[in-house]
Amino acid sequence: MKRLPVGIQTFRKLIDGNYLYVDKTEHIHRLIVQGSVYFLSRPRRFGKSLLISTLNEIFEGEKELFKDLWIYKADYAWEKYPVIRIDFSKSKARNSDELINYIVYQLDKTAQLYGITLEQTQYDIKFDELLTKLSGINKVVVLIDEYDKPIIDNIENKELAIELREILKGFYTIIKACDEHIRFVLLTGVSKFSRAGVFSGLNNLEDISMDARYSALLGITREEMEGSFKEYIDQFAESEGSSKSELIKKITYWYDGFCFSRRCKKVFNPFSVLLLFFFS
């Protein structure tokens, strides 16, 4: 049996380590070819960071990592793009200076990776400069994980939360202003702040949080659980002295599932499912 990737959020580490991966690349392929600027909200521990990591590898043209997955045989060019990837979960912004310094650090690190020198110092103008210069290589991919964490971390301090919101709004507004340089954008988070707030300057953003086409993009459907975790289900049922069908009914009852559109199939929280089989 493939190992269970408890706590692993890096696609390359998951594949190279021969961990179990529920193949979501058909959904991801649809995301890539049908649009370009997205926002996705999901609860914590739902696989957002793994999705960002998977997209990162796809846009860097790492086709061989996907050789056993749906997208490998799909009609996709595997073109290589420069990627700007920022994970706000790594930052604890206790004031506006810490947030700005973190953004600047991430932009400088990306520029260094691609051999680019940035001359601007103001965080939003530096972002504009980085996008413009990277587009000399190819159109740019922007992946933002936990876009809202600096605000949520300080939600009880209204004055600071508003101050951080304005910084993020100024940063994200650059994405629309530099649309000609951009191939793809995805922002993920746990909240959906109104367009009058963080995203007021990013009105070309497509919110797919409750879109039926992408309701199973993250999470594990019952069918996926029965297929990908078959050996674990068989082992668990034997230890419980239960039939496979009885066990699946129990799991469905225990974990109930989430529904992210009116017409969707329910999906289980992937971290909860992994822990269930890890300790069974």
N, C-alpha and C positions, 0 to 999 in steps of 0.2 A: 504494500500500500504506500502511496505517496505520503510524505509527511504533512502534517497540518500546519499551515503558516500562521500560527498564533503570534500576534504582535508584529508581523512582517508587513511593511507598507511599501516596499521597493520591488518593482516588477522584476528587474534583472536578478536580484537576490533570490526571489521566489522561483524563477525559472532555472537559474543555474544550480540552485540547491535542490532541485527536483521536488519542490513542494506542490501541493494540490492547488490548482487554479481553476475556478469556475469560469469558463470561457465567456467573456462579455464582449469579445471583439467584433461580433456582428453588430451589436448596438453601437459600439465605438465607431465602427466604419460608417454607419448611418449618420452619426453625429458629425464626422469629419467632412463627408461629401455633401450633406444637405444644408449646411449653414456655416457660420464663421465666428460669431460673437455670442457666447452663451453664459448664462448664470444657472447654477444648480444648488439648491438647498437640500440638505439631508441632515438627520440627527448625527450625533457623534458616534464613532465606531461603526460607520456604515460603509467604509471603503472609499471615501473621497480622496484620500492621499494616494491610495493604490491606483485609482483612476488617473490622477495627475501624473504619477510615475509611468503608467502604461502609455499615456499620450506622449509623454516626453520621449520614450524610446521609439514610438512610431514616427514621430516627426523628426527624429534624428536618423531615420532610415535604417534602423536595426532589424531588418527583416528576419534574419535567422533566429532571433529570439522567439519568433512567433510561428516557427515551422510546424508545430502540432496544433495550431489554433485556426479558427475560422478565417481570420483576415489574411492568412498566408496565401490562400488560394483565391482570394477575392480580387476584383478589378481595382487595384490600387498601385500607384506608381512608385511608392517608397522613396519619394524625393526627400532630400535632406534640407532642413530649415534651421536657422538659428533659433534657440529657445531661451526666453527669459522666464525663469521659474522662481517664484517667491512664495515661501511658506510662512505665514504670519503666526502659526502656532509655535514657532521657534523663538518668538520675541515676546517679552513681558514689558509692554510699554507703560511705564508708570508716569510718564509725562510726554509732552509733545516732542521734546528734543530727542528722547529715546526712540520714539517712533520714526522720526525723520532720519536719525542716524542709522537705524536698521535698514530703512529703504535705500539710503545712499550706499551703505555697505553692500547690499545685495546687487545694486546696479553696477557698482565698481567691480565686484567679483565676476559678474557676467561679462563685463567689458574686457576684463583681463583674460578670461577664458577664450575669447575670440580675437585677442590681440589688438584690441581697440583702446585708444586713449580718449578719455572724456575730459573736456575742458570746463564744462559748467559745474557749478557747485550747488545751486538751488535744486532740491530734490525733483520737482516736477519738470523743470527745464532739462535736468540731467536725463530723466526718463525719455523725454522727447529726443534728445541728442543720441541716446543709445539706440532707440528705435530707428532713427534716420540712418545712422552709420551701419547698423546691422543689416538694414535692407539693401546695402551694397553687396552683401553676400547672397541673400535671398529674402523673400518675404518672411516676416518674423512671427513666431508663435509665442503667445503670452499665457502662462499658466499661473494662476494665483490661488493658493490653498488657504482656507480659513480667512477669507478677506475681512471678516467682521470681528476677529478675535480681539484686536486692540480696543474696540468699543465695548464688547461684552465683558472683557476683564475689568472695565471701569464703569459698568452700567449704573452702579449706585452713586457714582460721583458725576452728577449730571453735567456740571460745567466742563469737566475734563473730557467726558464722553463726547460732548458736542465739539470740543476743540479737536479731538482725534478724528472725529467724523469729517470735519472740514479738511483736515490734512489728507485723508484718504480720498475724499471727493475730488480734491485738486489733482491727486495722483491718477485716479481712474479716468478723469476727464481727458487726459492726454491720449488715452487709447482711441477715443473717437477722433480726436484731432489728427492722429497719425494713421488713420484708417488705410491710406494708400500704401503704407509700409507693412501692413499686417496680413498674415495668412489665416490665423485662427486665434481665438481667445476663449478661455474658460476660467470663470471665477467660481469657487465653491465656498460654502459657509453653512452655518446652522440656522441663520436667521435671514429674514427677508425685509430689510429696511426699505422704506418707501422710496419711490423715484424722486421724491422731493428732498430726500436725504442724501445718502452716499452716492446713488446712481443718477442724480438729477442731470449731470452732464454727459451721461452715457446712455442716451435714449435709443441707441441702436442695439441694445442688449436684448437677447432673446431668453426669456425666463422659461426653462424647461422643467422646473421643479414639480409641476403637476401636469406635465405633458404625457399623454398616454403612450406616445411613441417611445418614451425613455423611462417609463415607470419601473422597468426591470433592469435599467442600466446599472444600478447598484442594488445590493441585497441579493438574496437567494430565493428563487421560486421553489415551490414544492417539486416541480419536475427536475430542476437543476440539482436539488438536494438528493432526490432518488437516483439520479444518474451519476453525479460526481462523487457522492459519498456512499455509493452502493456497498463497498466492502466494509466500511465503518458501520453502516446500518445493519448489515448481516451479523457482524461481530457483536454489536450492541444488543440486537434482538436475541441472539443466542445466550448472552450473559444474563438477560432479563427473563429468559424462558418464555419469550413472546414471539409471535409471528411477526414477519416484516411489516405486513399491512397494519397490524395492531399497534406496533411501535410508531409507525409514521402518523397514525391517527393521534397518538398520544403527543408526539412532538408538535403536530399542528395545533393541538389544544393548548399545550404548554406555552408555546411561543406566539400563537395567534397570527402574528405578521402585521406588516404595514401596507397601506394602500396609498399610492401617490397619484391616482387619477380616478375619475368616476368609473372608468371601464377597465381598470387594471386588474391583474392577478396580484394577490397578496405576495409580499416578499418578506423573508425572515431577515432579521439583523444578522449579518455574516459573522460578526465577532461572537455573538451568542451561540450560533450554530457550531462554530469552531470549538468553543469551550465545551459545549455539550459532548461532542465526539472525543475531544482530547481527554476528558475525565471519565468517559464511559468505559 
